Amino acid sequence: MTMRMRTRMNKIIMDIKNLDEAPSFITKDGSEIRELLAHRNSVIRNQSLAEARLPVGASTQEHYHVKTEEIYYITHGTGRMRIEGETRGVKTGDAIAIPPGCKHKLWNAGNEPLRLLCCCAPAYEHDDTVITENEP
């Protein structure tokens, strides 16, 4: 359910989005995401929050963001994360910091869809994503 509460001056003070109602789209790196809050759909202006999903055996294309820093928070499944050549296993409950300009790639290494929350500041934009490999 999308909920917006307004003050007497018609200014939005509460903006609530539900994941089940967020439309999905494919990012430049090949991830399927559902953007919950960003400047495109809410009162948020300087960051974004989305859920990403990687099917079993899938991966993102290695990429970096020129301006955006990201936080990935794994909510379901297991995977492998590579940042600037260092690779580690990741699992439910892990939070991963990705500074701007750092090449990164995520693989689903489990037997269920890998699901994660992606926090981006500033908000995710295709134009800020630079792909550094040809195949996912």
MORABEL-V744849 format. One record per residue. N is the residue number from 1. RES is the residue in three letters. SS is DSSP state (helix for helix, strand for strand, loop for the rest). PSI is psi as a letter, one per 30 degrees, with the letter a starting at -180 (none if undefined). BURIAL is I if it has 24 or more other ideal C-beta (glycine too) atoms within 12 Angstrom, else O. Layout:
BEGIN
{{N:RES:SS:PSI:BURIAL} {N:RES:SS:PSI:BURIAL}}
END
This chain:
BEGIN
{{1:MET:loop:k:O} {2:THR:loop:k:O} {3:MET:strand:k:O} {4:ARG:strand:k:O} {5:MET:strand:k:O} {6:ARG:strand:k:O} {7:THR:loop:a:O} {8:ARG:loop:f:O} {9:MET:loop:g:O} {10:ASN:loop:g:O} {11:LYS:loop:k:O} {12:ILE:strand:k:O} {13:ILE:strand:f:O} {14:MET:strand:k:O} {15:ASP:strand:j:O} {16:ILE:strand:k:O} {17:LYS:loop:k:I} {18:ASN:loop:k:O} {19:LEU:helix:e:O} {20:ASP:helix:f:O} {21:GLU:helix:f:O} {22:ALA:loop:k:I} {23:PRO:loop:k:O} {24:SER:strand:l:O} {25:PHE:strand:l:O} {26:ILE:strand:k:O} {27:THR:loop:l:I} {28:LYS:loop:f:I} {29:ASP:loop:g:I} {30:GLY:loop:g:I} {31:SER:loop:k:I} {32:GLU:strand:k:I} {33:ILE:strand:l:I} {34:ARG:strand:j:I} {35:GLU:strand:j:I} {36:LEU:strand:e:I} {37:LEU:strand:k:I} {38:ALA:loop:l:I} {39:HIS:loop:f:O} {40:ARG:loop:f:O} {41:ASN:loop:g:I} {42:SER:loop:a:I} {43:VAL:loop:f:O} {44:ILE:loop:k:I} {45:ARG:loop:f:O} {46:ASN:loop:g:O} {47:GLN:loop:l:I} {48:SER:strand:l:I} {49:LEU:strand:k:I} {50:ALA:strand:l:I} {51:GLU:strand:k:I} {52:ALA:strand:l:I} {53:ARG:strand:k:I} {54:LEU:strand:k:I} {55:PRO:loop:l:O} {56:VAL:loop:k:O} {57:GLY:loop:f:O} {58:ALA:loop:l:I} {59:SER:strand:l:I} {60:THR:loop:l:I} {61:GLN:loop:k:I} {62:GLU:loop:k:I} {63:HIS:strand:l:I} {64:TYR:strand:l:I} {65:HIS:strand:k:I} {66:VAL:loop:e:O} {67:LYS:loop:e:O} {68:THR:loop:k:I} {69:GLU:strand:k:I} {70:GLU:strand:l:I} {71:ILE:strand:k:I} {72:TYR:strand:k:I} {73:TYR:strand:j:I} {74:ILE:strand:k:I} {75:THR:strand:f:I} {76:HIS:strand:k:I} {77:GLY:loop:a:I} {78:THR:strand:l:I} {79:GLY:strand:a:I} {80:ARG:strand:k:I} {81:MET:strand:k:I} {82:ARG:strand:k:I} {83:ILE:strand:j:I} {84:GLU:loop:h:O} {85:GLY:loop:f:O} {86:GLU:strand:k:O} {87:THR:strand:k:O} {88:ARG:strand:l:O} {89:GLY:strand:k:O} {90:VAL:strand:l:I} {91:LYS:strand:l:I} {92:THR:loop:k:O} {93:GLY:loop:f:O} {94:ASP:loop:k:I} {95:ALA:strand:k:O} {96:ILE:strand:k:I} {97:ALA:strand:k:O} {98:ILE:strand:j:I} {99:PRO:loop:l:O} {100:PRO:loop:k:O} {101:GLY:loop:f:O} {102:CYS:loop:k:I} {103:LYS:loop:k:I} {104:HIS:strand:l:I} {105:LYS:strand:k:I} {106:LEU:strand:k:I} {107:TRP:strand:k:I} {108:ASN:strand:j:I} {109:ALA:loop:g:I} {110:GLY:loop:a:I} {111:ASN:loop:g:O} {112:GLU:loop:l:O} {113:PRO:loop:k:O} {114:LEU:strand:k:I} {115:ARG:strand:k:I} {116:LEU:strand:l:I} {117:LEU:strand:k:I} {118:CYS:strand:j:I} {119:CYS:strand:k:I} {120:CYS:strand:k:I} {121:ALA:strand:j:I} {122:PRO:loop:l:O} {123:ALA:loop:l:I} {124:TYR:loop:k:I} {125:GLU:loop:k:O} {126:HIS:helix:e:O} {127:ASP:helix:f:O} {128:ASP:helix:f:I} {129:THR:strand:k:I} {130:VAL:strand:j:O} {131:ILE:strand:k:O} {132:THR:loop:g:O} {133:GLU:loop:l:O} {134:ASN:loop:e:O} {135:GLU:loop:k:O} {136:PRO:loop:none:I}}
END
